Amino acid sequence: MTALGSPTRRRPAPSRLGASPVLDVHGLVVRLGGVDVVRGAALRVDAGQLVAVVGPNGAGKSTLLRAAAGLIRPKQGAVTWNGSPASQLGTRELARLRAFVPQEPRLPDGLTVTDAVMAGRAPHLGLLARPGRRDHDAVSTAMRRAGVDGFATRAVSTLSGGERRRVLIALALAQQAPAILADEPTAHLDLGAALEIAWLLRSLADEGCAIACVLHDLDLACAIADQIIVLHRGEVAAAGAPGEVIDPGLMRAVWEVEAHITIHHGRPRLVALGPRRPEKP
């Protein structure tokens, strides 16, 4: 589990009673290779909220997020963005509603950081249109917010893994969409880089963005998320505030580990003690 540093931050504003969610997914079934890898899943994300999707390898986390982003066509179920069915939204319209940060930070090597982030303005530009003042201002703001303005002229091929992840988040911010979906944004990063990315996402939610992210580090998810969705074998095993859903029984049932859990500032902290003990006859 990750050792966490939690910088001072304001408490996110609670969702308005009766307010429509930015993203609403329910009854989602996704079939890949003849197998239903997500079965009846639900996911809701409100403005100003960070929702972490967690679970063991192969649980269907990335598939759920990609289907919510409109990158995979579900077998059944509903995905709506600001009340509009995703199936009725065009590619450009969907890109104005949500930005997607992929798991692998692949960027064309020939681009500078600024050029890469400018790609986030594509949903706002007409065919063959050149970026204008508004686009350059949006890119500058996104780069500063993501902390990549210090190496704006560097080629993306020279960046570290953590720097590339920040560039992808800057690209997402340049879209100026009300929601960001991030698929394992801290994967394969060292502790410092992972924490920087995690708290950047948390601060974006505090500023009103709707954030949904897949995380492998359960301690990190508990530290930054308002809500946690636990997937197990393609189904939602638990959902709610971290302190409401993460307990030793869930750890045994889903991750097959024994864990000691304490509460720190209202949030669970985990210490994995070992594999699940076999049931006594």
Backbone bond lengths (Angstrom), bond angles and torsions (degrees), N, CA, C in turn:
res aa  C-N    CA-C-N  psi(-1)  N-CA   C-N-CA  omega(-1)  CA-C   N-CA-C  phi
1 M - - - 1.457 - - 1.536 109.89 -
2 T 1.293 115.21 152.29 1.453 120.37 -175.62 1.514 111.77 -81.12
3 A 1.329 115.85 138.36 1.467 119.72 168.91 1.513 107.58 -77.35
4 L 1.306 116.81 130.30 1.452 119.88 -169.37 1.508 111.78 -111.19
5 G 1.324 114.53 138.03 1.444 120.88 167.39 1.510 106.82 -113.30
6 S 1.290 117.84 127.48 1.455 118.76 -177.54 1.515 109.90 -116.52
7 P 1.350 117.30 101.64 1.449 120.14 -179.81 1.517 110.61 -64.18
8 T 1.322 115.02 157.62 1.453 119.53 179.44 1.517 109.37 -61.56
9 R 1.316 116.79 130.60 1.451 120.86 179.28 1.515 108.28 -148.43
10 R 1.318 114.68 154.53 1.451 117.84 178.51 1.525 109.87 -77.37
11 R 1.315 115.86 151.62 1.461 120.97 177.92 1.524 108.87 -70.43
12 P 1.356 118.06 132.02 1.451 119.54 179.28 1.518 111.14 -62.81
13 A 1.320 115.14 143.57 1.461 119.54 179.38 1.516 109.41 -66.54
14 P 1.325 118.33 138.97 1.455 120.15 178.13 1.517 111.12 -66.05
15 S 1.351 116.13 152.10 1.448 120.15 178.54 1.523 109.66 -62.87
16 R 1.311 116.08 143.36 1.458 119.92 179.39 1.525 109.41 -69.51
17 L 1.309 115.23 134.46 1.454 120.37 179.60 1.519 109.32 -58.98
18 G 1.332 116.68 123.71 1.454 121.18 178.73 1.514 114.09 83.98
19 A 1.327 118.56 -3.72 1.457 120.70 -179.55 1.523 110.04 -67.88
20 S 1.329 116.07 144.23 1.458 120.41 179.06 1.518 109.83 -74.39
21 P 1.320 117.99 140.35 1.465 119.43 177.87 1.523 111.26 -70.93
22 V 1.320 115.63 153.03 1.461 119.56 172.76 1.530 108.81 -68.19
23 L 1.321 116.27 -45.75 1.463 122.59 177.98 1.516 109.42 -123.73
24 D 1.325 116.06 132.80 1.461 120.83 177.49 1.526 108.46 -137.71
25 V 1.323 115.27 117.61 1.464 122.17 179.80 1.521 107.50 -121.98
26 H 1.325 117.53 131.57 1.461 118.45 174.76 1.532 110.09 -150.47
27 G 1.331 113.74 148.14 1.458 120.96 179.55 1.515 113.67 62.29
28 L 1.333 117.22 29.22 1.466 120.46 -172.59 1.521 111.34 -77.81
29 V 1.324 115.15 128.40 1.456 122.70 173.45 1.517 107.18 -125.55
30 V 1.330 116.64 126.25 1.464 121.95 179.19 1.521 108.39 -123.40
31 R 1.308 116.47 125.47 1.466 121.89 178.86 1.515 109.63 -109.43
32 L 1.325 115.50 127.38 1.459 122.69 176.99 1.519 108.49 -130.45
33 G 1.322 116.86 129.18 1.464 120.16 178.92 1.518 113.20 59.60
34 G 1.332 116.77 32.67 1.447 120.35 178.76 1.514 114.88 79.90
35 V 1.344 117.38 6.77 1.461 121.89 -178.57 1.516 109.27 -122.88
36 D 1.327 117.26 135.54 1.462 121.34 174.44 1.524 108.41 -78.29
37 V 1.330 116.07 99.22 1.470 120.12 -176.22 1.526 111.72 -85.82
38 V 1.324 117.76 -19.26 1.465 123.12 171.13 1.518 106.59 -128.36
39 R 1.344 115.05 131.34 1.465 119.03 -173.57 1.530 110.26 -132.71
40 G 1.305 115.62 108.42 1.458 121.35 174.43 1.511 115.48 66.17
41 A 1.318 117.98 30.88 1.468 121.44 -174.51 1.525 111.82 -78.94
42 A 1.321 114.68 152.78 1.462 121.98 176.49 1.522 108.90 -130.19
43 L 1.327 115.40 147.49 1.459 121.58 179.38 1.520 108.08 -155.27
44 R 1.314 116.25 125.45 1.461 121.73 176.94 1.521 108.54 -127.25
45 V 1.337 115.55 134.60 1.458 121.00 177.59 1.517 108.54 -133.64
46 D 1.327 116.03 123.10 1.459 122.04 178.24 1.528 110.25 -97.70
47 A 1.302 115.82 162.89 1.458 120.71 174.23 1.525 109.50 -60.00
48 G 1.328 116.47 136.27 1.457 121.22 179.82 1.508 114.05 79.06
49 Q 1.315 117.49 14.61 1.463 121.60 -175.88 1.518 110.43 -122.36
50 L 1.338 115.99 141.62 1.459 121.62 172.87 1.526 108.38 -112.60
51 V 1.322 116.30 120.41 1.457 122.90 178.77 1.528 108.23 -112.34
52 A 1.328 116.54 124.73 1.464 121.73 178.23 1.520 109.54 -101.89
53 V 1.326 115.87 131.69 1.463 122.28 175.53 1.527 106.98 -102.02
54 V 1.324 116.54 119.18 1.462 121.44 -174.56 1.526 109.51 -127.98
55 G 1.326 115.18 167.37 1.453 120.82 178.38 1.513 110.01 151.81
56 P 1.344 117.86 170.29 1.455 121.35 -179.04 1.529 111.76 -66.88
57 N 1.320 116.41 169.21 1.454 120.77 173.56 1.528 109.73 -57.79
58 G 1.330 115.23 138.76 1.453 119.57 177.80 1.514 114.80 79.61
59 A 1.326 117.49 9.45 1.468 120.20 -177.45 1.523 112.62 -77.38
60 G 1.337 117.88 -15.66 1.453 121.60 -178.71 1.515 114.55 102.87
61 K 1.335 117.33 14.56 1.464 121.46 -175.00 1.533 111.91 -62.67
62 S 1.323 116.40 -54.08 1.465 119.93 -178.06 1.520 111.12 -65.25
63 T 1.318 117.08 -36.04 1.459 120.27 178.50 1.515 111.07 -63.42
64 L 1.330 116.85 -42.69 1.458 120.97 177.05 1.525 110.59 -59.44
65 L 1.327 116.80 -46.67 1.457 120.12 -177.04 1.529 111.11 -66.20
66 R 1.326 116.93 -41.23 1.465 120.68 -179.60 1.529 111.21 -66.98
67 A 1.329 116.19 -36.71 1.464 118.83 176.58 1.521 110.84 -67.22
68 A 1.333 116.47 -39.73 1.464 120.15 177.22 1.529 110.94 -62.71
69 A 1.334 116.24 -34.18 1.464 121.23 -179.44 1.520 112.71 -77.60
70 G 1.334 117.20 -7.87 1.454 120.40 -179.09 1.515 113.48 85.03
71 L 1.337 117.22 15.56 1.459 121.26 -179.03 1.526 111.82 -92.31
72 I 1.319 117.27 -15.25 1.464 123.29 176.06 1.521 107.36 -130.87
73 R 1.328 116.03 134.59 1.460 119.81 178.42 1.527 108.98 -83.35
74 P 1.326 117.88 122.01 1.469 119.31 -179.81 1.527 111.73 -74.24
75 K 1.319 114.43 155.23 1.467 120.67 175.08 1.519 110.22 -70.45
76 Q 1.332 116.65 -39.73 1.460 122.24 175.27 1.522 109.39 -159.71
77 G 1.315 115.88 170.89 1.455 121.06 -177.62 1.511 110.82 107.00
78 A 1.322 115.83 176.75 1.461 121.51 -175.54 1.519 110.84 -126.22
79 V 1.329 115.71 137.91 1.463 123.71 172.85 1.521 106.81 -126.83
80 T 1.312 117.41 119.93 1.459 120.18 178.20 1.522 110.07 -124.36
81 W 1.322 114.39 143.89 1.461 122.21 176.51 1.517 108.14 -119.69
82 N 1.331 115.91 117.07 1.467 121.33 -176.21 1.521 110.81 51.05
83 G 1.328 116.04 39.28 1.453 121.51 176.68 1.512 115.33 85.14
84 S 1.336 118.29 -6.05 1.466 121.56 -179.24 1.527 110.02 -100.93
85 P 1.339 118.13 129.69 1.469 120.29 177.94 1.524 110.94 -58.75
86 A 1.335 116.17 131.31 1.461 120.21 -178.91 1.522 111.38 -60.32
87 S 1.331 116.93 -31.07 1.471 120.99 -178.93 1.521 112.11 -65.66
88 Q 1.328 117.74 -17.98 1.457 121.48 -179.05 1.530 112.60 -101.09
89 L 1.330 116.47 2.06 1.462 120.97 -178.49 1.516 110.39 -98.25
90 G 1.310 116.16 136.23 1.455 120.61 174.26 1.517 110.83 -74.55
91 T 1.330 116.50 167.23 1.460 121.73 -177.21 1.524 111.60 -58.72
92 R 1.317 116.79 -46.05 1.469 120.49 -178.90 1.526 111.22 -67.26
93 E 1.341 116.55 -40.75 1.458 119.87 179.81 1.522 111.14 -65.10
94 L 1.351 116.35 -41.16 1.460 120.27 178.36 1.527 110.77 -64.21
95 A 1.331 116.70 -38.79 1.464 120.75 -179.56 1.516 112.20 -66.42
96 R 1.328 117.24 -22.40 1.458 120.10 176.68 1.523 111.75 -81.12
97 L 1.340 116.54 -15.38 1.458 121.33 -179.01 1.515 112.92 -97.18
98 R 1.333 116.42 -30.40 1.456 118.85 -177.99 1.527 110.21 -146.10
99 A 1.322 115.12 145.80 1.460 122.18 172.12 1.521 107.81 -111.17
100 F 1.317 116.72 142.47 1.459 121.48 -178.10 1.519 109.66 -118.14
101 V 1.339 115.56 126.18 1.469 121.83 177.37 1.527 107.08 -105.24
102 P 1.337 118.27 109.86 1.468 120.77 -175.39 1.519 112.44 -72.62
103 Q 1.335 113.99 164.44 1.462 120.34 -178.44 1.520 111.85 -66.93
104 E 1.341 117.35 -40.58 1.464 121.26 -179.18 1.523 109.30 -97.75
105 P 1.341 117.60 122.33 1.469 120.69 -177.74 1.527 112.10 -79.46
106 R 1.333 116.35 70.41 1.462 120.79 -179.11 1.521 109.71 -91.73
107 L 1.316 115.37 122.00 1.452 122.03 179.14 1.520 108.60 -134.66
108 P 1.326 118.09 143.37 1.475 120.02 179.17 1.523 111.21 -58.05
109 D 1.327 116.16 128.83 1.460 120.44 -174.72 1.521 113.61 -65.17
110 G 1.307 118.35 -25.42 1.455 120.13 -175.29 1.516 114.42 -78.99
111 L 1.333 117.39 -5.08 1.460 120.43 -175.72 1.520 111.92 -92.94
112 T 1.327 115.11 151.79 1.454 119.59 167.05 1.528 107.82 -83.30
113 V 1.317 115.59 168.73 1.464 120.01 178.84 1.531 110.46 -60.06
114 T 1.314 117.48 -43.54 1.461 120.80 -179.99 1.522 111.37 -61.12
115 D 1.343 116.68 -43.89 1.465 120.20 179.15 1.529 110.71 -62.59
116 A 1.332 116.67 -40.23 1.463 120.19 -179.46 1.519 110.84 -64.32
117 V 1.327 117.05 -43.36 1.467 120.21 -179.08 1.520 110.68 -68.53
118 M 1.327 117.64 -31.75 1.464 120.89 178.68 1.527 111.50 -61.01
119 A 1.337 117.50 -24.24 1.466 120.32 177.89 1.525 111.21 -59.71
120 G 1.335 116.95 -23.63 1.452 120.26 178.11 1.521 113.65 -68.17
121 R 1.319 117.62 -13.86 1.460 120.95 179.75 1.528 112.20 -87.21
122 A 1.331 118.39 -4.60 1.466 121.88 -176.50 1.531 113.33 -52.76
123 P 1.361 119.49 -41.47 1.471 118.29 -179.46 1.525 114.04 -63.67
124 H 1.338 116.79 -16.36 1.460 120.21 -176.46 1.531 112.47 -103.32
125 L 1.331 116.92 -2.06 1.461 121.40 -177.63 1.521 110.09 -106.80
126 G 1.314 116.17 140.48 1.446 120.45 174.95 1.524 110.43 -74.34
127 L 1.329 116.00 171.36 1.454 121.21 -179.87 1.529 109.80 -59.53
128 L 1.329 115.38 124.83 1.465 124.30 178.22 1.534 113.19 67.15
129 A 1.331 116.97 8.40 1.468 119.64 179.21 1.516 110.53 -73.61
130 R 1.314 115.98 145.46 1.455 121.39 177.71 1.527 109.55 -93.70
131 P 1.343 116.58 146.45 1.475 118.94 179.10 1.515 111.37 -59.58
132 G 1.337 114.51 139.88 1.454 120.06 177.91 1.517 111.52 -107.59
133 R 1.323 115.58 -168.10 1.467 121.44 -177.76 1.527 110.89 -58.66
134 R 1.332 116.59 -43.25 1.452 120.04 -178.98 1.530 111.02 -61.30
135 D 1.318 116.75 -38.96 1.470 120.47 -179.55 1.524 111.20 -68.34
136 H 1.334 116.39 -44.04 1.465 119.53 179.19 1.530 110.66 -64.52
137 D 1.323 116.97 -37.48 1.467 119.58 178.14 1.535 110.20 -65.87
138 A 1.329 116.94 -40.99 1.466 120.59 179.31 1.523 111.15 -63.64
139 V 1.321 116.53 -39.71 1.462 120.56 179.03 1.527 110.62 -67.34
140 S 1.314 117.54 -43.51 1.469 120.75 179.54 1.525 110.69 -61.41
141 T 1.322 116.49 -43.48 1.466 120.53 179.62 1.526 110.71 -64.77
142 A 1.326 117.01 -42.67 1.467 121.12 -179.61 1.521 111.30 -64.09
143 M 1.324 117.12 -41.78 1.459 121.08 -179.44 1.522 111.00 -66.67
144 R 1.315 116.01 -40.24 1.467 119.21 178.33 1.523 110.27 -66.13
145 R 1.330 116.07 -42.30 1.466 120.34 -178.06 1.522 111.30 -65.12
146 A 1.333 117.13 -37.13 1.466 121.33 -178.98 1.523 112.53 -86.34
147 G 1.323 116.99 -4.41 1.461 120.41 177.27 1.514 114.69 75.43
148 V 1.347 117.11 30.35 1.463 119.46 179.09 1.525 112.18 -114.34
149 D 1.331 117.17 4.34 1.457 120.03 -178.65 1.521 112.11 -66.31
150 G 1.322 117.20 -21.13 1.459 120.90 -179.86 1.515 114.19 -71.76
151 F 1.327 117.05 -15.55 1.474 119.40 176.82 1.529 110.00 -131.84
152 A 1.320 115.31 43.99 1.464 122.02 -175.73 1.525 113.52 -61.19
153 T 1.335 117.83 -32.48 1.464 120.23 -175.28 1.520 113.12 -95.59
154 R 1.327 117.32 -0.50 1.463 119.55 179.92 1.516 111.19 -75.13
155 A 1.324 116.43 150.05 1.461 120.98 174.09 1.520 108.60 -72.88
156 V 1.314 116.48 141.29 1.464 119.40 -177.46 1.530 111.08 -63.62
157 S 1.334 117.61 -22.74 1.465 120.89 -179.85 1.525 112.16 -67.62
158 T 1.339 117.63 -16.35 1.467 121.00 -178.59 1.523 112.34 -94.05
159 L 1.329 118.27 0.62 1.455 121.31 -172.95 1.519 112.03 -88.58
160 S 1.323 115.34 152.62 1.462 121.54 173.10 1.528 109.21 -76.23
161 G 1.337 115.95 171.62 1.459 120.22 178.85 1.513 112.51 -59.97
162 G 1.333 116.84 -43.86 1.451 120.67 179.16 1.520 112.11 -65.25
163 E 1.335 117.03 -38.65 1.464 120.53 178.59 1.525 110.74 -65.89
164 R 1.329 116.22 -39.32 1.469 119.58 178.21 1.523 111.02 -64.30
165 R 1.340 116.72 -39.46 1.459 119.03 177.82 1.524 110.64 -62.34
166 R 1.318 116.12 -39.00 1.461 119.27 177.83 1.526 111.23 -65.30
167 V 1.327 116.81 -37.29 1.472 119.96 177.24 1.524 110.03 -62.72
168 L 1.339 117.15 -41.47 1.464 120.34 178.58 1.527 111.02 -63.59
169 I 1.325 116.87 -37.72 1.455 119.43 177.59 1.530 110.23 -69.58
170 A 1.336 117.15 -37.82 1.465 119.70 175.47 1.525 110.51 -62.34
171 L 1.328 117.14 -40.87 1.460 121.14 176.62 1.528 110.25 -59.53
172 A 1.336 115.61 -43.61 1.463 119.97 178.62 1.524 111.04 -62.93
173 L 1.327 116.83 -41.84 1.463 120.24 179.56 1.525 111.23 -65.78
174 A 1.337 117.22 -33.59 1.463 120.48 179.20 1.525 111.42 -64.87
175 Q 1.331 117.82 -22.66 1.459 120.40 176.49 1.520 111.44 -67.88
176 Q 1.329 116.59 -22.62 1.465 122.62 -178.68 1.522 111.25 55.82
177 A 1.323 115.64 39.28 1.461 121.40 175.72 1.527 109.00 -87.13
178 P 1.325 117.94 152.52 1.468 119.87 -179.29 1.518 114.12 -75.44
179 A 1.342 117.95 -5.92 1.467 120.82 -178.59 1.517 110.45 -138.61
180 I 1.330 115.17 147.21 1.467 121.97 173.94 1.520 107.73 -127.91
181 L 1.330 116.14 128.78 1.451 122.42 173.51 1.525 107.09 -110.76
182 A 1.327 116.69 123.34 1.464 121.63 -175.50 1.523 109.80 -122.92
183 D 1.331 116.33 121.91 1.460 122.11 -177.73 1.526 109.80 -95.43
184 E 1.321 115.93 104.31 1.467 123.19 -179.49 1.532 112.22 49.76
185 P 1.329 117.35 58.94 1.466 120.09 -176.59 1.519 114.34 -67.57
186 T 1.345 118.85 -14.32 1.466 120.67 -179.67 1.529 112.81 -106.87
187 A 1.345 117.09 6.60 1.466 119.82 -176.73 1.527 111.39 -64.40
188 H 1.332 115.67 138.36 1.471 123.49 174.35 1.526 113.58 64.50
189 L 1.324 117.22 19.25 1.457 120.31 177.39 1.523 109.79 -103.28
190 D 1.343 116.08 152.96 1.459 118.50 174.63 1.524 108.96 -71.71
191 L 1.326 115.85 170.11 1.458 121.02 -171.99 1.522 112.30 -55.99
192 G 1.333 117.09 -47.26 1.461 120.01 -177.00 1.517 112.43 -63.02
193 A 1.345 115.93 -45.52 1.465 119.97 -179.18 1.519 111.03 -65.87
194 A 1.334 116.80 -39.56 1.472 120.44 179.47 1.524 111.31 -62.27
195 L 1.334 116.33 -43.50 1.452 119.73 -179.91 1.526 111.67 -66.90
196 E 1.326 117.36 -37.53 1.459 120.27 178.36 1.523 110.81 -61.54
197 I 1.342 116.59 -45.50 1.464 120.51 179.53 1.528 110.49 -64.61
198 A 1.333 116.45 -44.11 1.469 120.46 -177.77 1.516 111.56 -61.61
199 W 1.332 117.48 -46.44 1.458 119.64 -177.61 1.522 111.81 -74.88
200 L 1.336 117.93 -23.11 1.462 120.21 171.78 1.530 109.72 -65.12
201 L 1.327 116.94 -45.61 1.463 120.10 177.85 1.532 110.52 -62.12
202 R 1.335 116.62 -41.61 1.459 120.08 178.95 1.536 110.97 -61.15
203 S 1.326 116.50 -42.24 1.463 119.59 -178.78 1.525 110.94 -68.33
204 L 1.334 117.85 -33.46 1.464 120.57 176.78 1.526 110.61 -65.01
205 A 1.326 116.38 -39.37 1.467 119.49 176.05 1.526 110.14 -64.90
206 D 1.321 117.47 -41.63 1.461 121.31 178.38 1.527 111.50 -59.23
207 E 1.328 116.27 -27.18 1.463 120.91 -179.50 1.526 112.49 -88.82
208 G 1.348 117.03 2.00 1.451 119.77 173.80 1.505 116.47 114.03
209 C 1.330 118.02 -6.53 1.451 120.51 179.69 1.535 109.85 -75.49
210 A 1.310 117.00 146.82 1.463 121.67 172.76 1.528 107.53 -90.07
211 I 1.330 116.49 121.74 1.462 121.51 -174.64 1.528 109.97 -121.60
212 A 1.328 116.75 129.63 1.460 121.61 169.34 1.521 106.86 -127.52
213 C 1.323 116.62 130.26 1.454 119.11 -178.47 1.522 110.96 -141.72
214 V 1.318 115.25 144.73 1.452 122.15 172.27 1.520 107.33 -87.40
215 L 1.338 116.85 128.64 1.457 121.78 178.70 1.515 110.25 -131.55
216 H 1.328 115.79 138.77 1.459 120.50 175.09 1.523 111.52 -88.24
217 D 1.325 116.49 -31.93 1.457 121.71 -176.57 1.524 108.81 -81.49
218 L 1.320 116.97 105.41 1.455 121.33 -175.83 1.522 111.74 -67.44
219 D 1.317 117.95 -37.30 1.466 120.64 176.80 1.526 110.44 -60.13
220 L 1.322 116.30 -42.82 1.460 120.69 179.87 1.531 110.32 -65.66
221 A 1.322 116.23 -42.00 1.464 119.95 178.07 1.522 111.10 -59.98
222 C 1.332 116.39 -42.97 1.472 120.18 179.52 1.524 111.72 -64.52
223 A 1.320 116.57 -30.76 1.464 120.33 -176.83 1.521 112.89 -76.03
224 I 1.346 118.24 -32.39 1.470 119.27 -171.32 1.522 114.05 -112.07
225 A 1.334 118.43 -16.37 1.467 120.17 -171.22 1.524 112.67 -89.61
226 D 1.328 115.46 146.02 1.464 121.69 170.01 1.530 109.94 -82.48
227 Q 1.326 115.56 -36.96 1.456 122.16 179.88 1.525 108.31 -134.80
228 I 1.338 115.58 148.36 1.458 121.46 177.00 1.520 108.75 -124.38
229 I 1.324 115.52 133.18 1.460 122.40 172.61 1.521 106.72 -109.32
230 V 1.335 117.61 119.77 1.465 122.24 179.95 1.524 108.42 -101.39
231 L 1.328 116.08 116.99 1.459 120.82 176.83 1.520 109.77 -100.13
232 H 1.322 115.49 140.01 1.459 121.51 177.88 1.526 107.66 -144.96
233 R 1.331 114.81 116.00 1.468 120.80 -179.45 1.520 111.76 54.28
234 G 1.318 114.50 41.39 1.449 120.73 174.30 1.507 116.06 84.60
235 E 1.328 117.89 -3.99 1.452 121.07 -178.13 1.530 110.47 -118.75
236 V 1.327 115.67 155.54 1.464 120.37 177.03 1.524 108.54 -76.84
237 A 1.340 115.28 113.73 1.463 120.71 -179.98 1.519 111.53 -87.01
238 A 1.329 117.66 -26.80 1.462 122.13 179.88 1.518 108.47 -164.36
239 A 1.319 116.01 152.43 1.460 121.08 177.98 1.525 108.94 -153.95
240 G 1.319 115.49 139.02 1.457 119.85 178.52 1.511 110.88 151.51
241 A 1.322 116.45 -170.42 1.459 121.13 176.76 1.528 109.61 -63.95
242 P 1.341 118.37 146.93 1.469 120.33 -176.02 1.524 113.53 -50.73
243 G 1.321 117.41 -45.05 1.458 120.33 -178.19 1.513 113.97 -68.35
244 E 1.329 117.49 -15.73 1.459 121.49 -179.24 1.527 112.78 -90.36
245 V 1.332 117.14 -26.12 1.472 118.42 -171.31 1.525 114.52 -112.79
246 I 1.336 117.67 -26.12 1.460 119.50 -175.54 1.523 109.37 -88.67
247 D 1.328 116.24 111.11 1.460 121.42 178.64 1.523 109.25 -146.24
248 P 1.337 118.29 168.42 1.477 120.40 -176.50 1.529 113.16 -57.59
249 G 1.330 117.53 -35.48 1.454 119.47 179.59 1.512 112.45 -64.08
250 L 1.331 116.36 -41.50 1.463 120.13 177.42 1.520 110.82 -65.43
251 M 1.328 116.93 -40.33 1.462 120.50 179.12 1.524 111.27 -60.94
252 R 1.338 116.35 -40.22 1.462 119.67 178.22 1.528 111.42 -67.94
253 A 1.337 116.65 -43.51 1.454 120.81 -173.95 1.529 112.63 -72.48
254 V 1.328 117.19 -37.33 1.459 120.50 -173.13 1.525 112.35 -98.28
255 W 1.348 116.99 -48.49 1.467 120.23 -176.90 1.531 112.88 -97.56
256 E 1.322 117.01 -9.05 1.463 122.47 179.60 1.525 112.00 58.65
257 V 1.325 115.46 43.85 1.461 121.16 175.86 1.526 108.95 -132.51
258 E 1.315 114.47 153.87 1.459 120.82 169.39 1.517 107.57 -90.41
259 A 1.320 116.99 133.16 1.461 120.28 -176.83 1.514 110.72 -140.07
260 H 1.313 114.62 143.65 1.464 121.69 172.47 1.516 107.09 -99.31
261 I 1.331 116.91 130.90 1.462 121.23 -175.12 1.525 109.62 -123.81
262 T 1.321 115.39 128.39 1.455 121.43 173.94 1.524 108.61 -116.80
263 I 1.308 116.98 163.35 1.461 121.38 178.61 1.521 108.57 -110.01
264 H 1.328 115.69 124.52 1.461 122.00 -179.57 1.522 108.20 -124.86
265 H 1.348 116.80 115.98 1.459 121.59 -176.62 1.527 111.48 52.10
266 G 1.332 115.53 40.02 1.453 120.62 176.24 1.503 115.04 81.86
267 R 1.328 117.90 2.81 1.461 121.01 -178.05 1.522 110.07 -122.43
268 P 1.342 116.85 142.59 1.463 119.51 -178.63 1.520 112.79 -71.60
269 R 1.318 116.01 142.04 1.458 123.99 170.72 1.524 107.12 -119.42
270 L 1.325 117.08 136.81 1.456 121.30 -172.49 1.518 111.90 -115.04
271 V 1.325 114.88 143.39 1.453 122.20 169.10 1.524 106.38 -128.56
272 A 1.321 116.87 110.64 1.466 120.68 178.96 1.521 109.04 -73.52
273 L 1.324 117.21 126.94 1.469 122.49 -175.42 1.520 112.72 -100.00
274 G 1.318 117.58 -17.83 1.455 119.86 179.76 1.508 111.36 148.67
275 P 1.339 117.29 -179.25 1.461 120.78 -179.66 1.532 110.93 -62.02
276 R 1.313 114.95 157.39 1.459 120.02 178.35 1.520 110.24 -59.70
277 R 1.323 115.29 134.39 1.459 119.56 179.66 1.521 110.01 -74.03
278 P 1.319 118.15 140.04 1.469 119.76 178.84 1.513 110.61 -65.48
279 E 1.339 114.70 147.48 1.459 119.88 178.03 1.530 110.72 -65.19
280 K 1.334 116.03 139.07 1.445 119.61 176.90 1.523 110.14 -74.68
281 P 1.343 117.15 138.63 1.460 119.72 179.90 1.524 111.47 -65.39
